[in-house]
Amino acid sequence: MYKIGVIGDYDSICGFGALGLDIYPAGSAEEGAALLKRLAGGEYGILYVTEPLIEQLPELFEKYRQRRVPAVIPIPSSRGATGFGVAQVKRYVEQAVGSDIIFNED
């Protein structure tokens, strides 16, 4: 059975610990990259990563985005959403369907 982990700045992820998720505070992009690499190679099926952190790791995000496990999912930080997560959903829909059927602004 896979576990669920959350990576990001402490203020943004501390509440997830109360829900039973494993939290991994990262104070820098380097720490976040090291955590993501370590956790992605093990028992985690889902890794939530705060948007400000994952935006600093585009190559690493792309690498794991193409894999089935773990699912690396951007989430807003305590400072709010940057729009990165919504942009990824739009990208996935366009990839699956062939056009933007959700956010179409025509």
Phi, psi and omega in degrees: 000132182280155177256168177240131180236158179229129181239135177163190178292148188303316182300328182279333188250349187301326180295335180292335177297325179293339179271359179094005178274151177278127181252144181225095179294138177229121182271352181209168178297324180295315177297317180298318179296316180297318179296314181300315179298316182293314184286330181291340181267011185231231191267012183265129178265333178225132174233112174274133181229132181299145182304313180301327180285311184294332177294337178276354184234055187299320181292319180292319177299316180297321179301312182280336178298328183278352179265156179281317181228130359277156171281121178258115189240121177288138176230153178296154175268181179293344178270001178109176181277146176261348183097353181296315181298317179295321178298324179292319177300315178302316180298317180296319180296314179298322179293318184284320188260331181103349176205168182275097182266348182263311187256016182303123183253025179285000000 
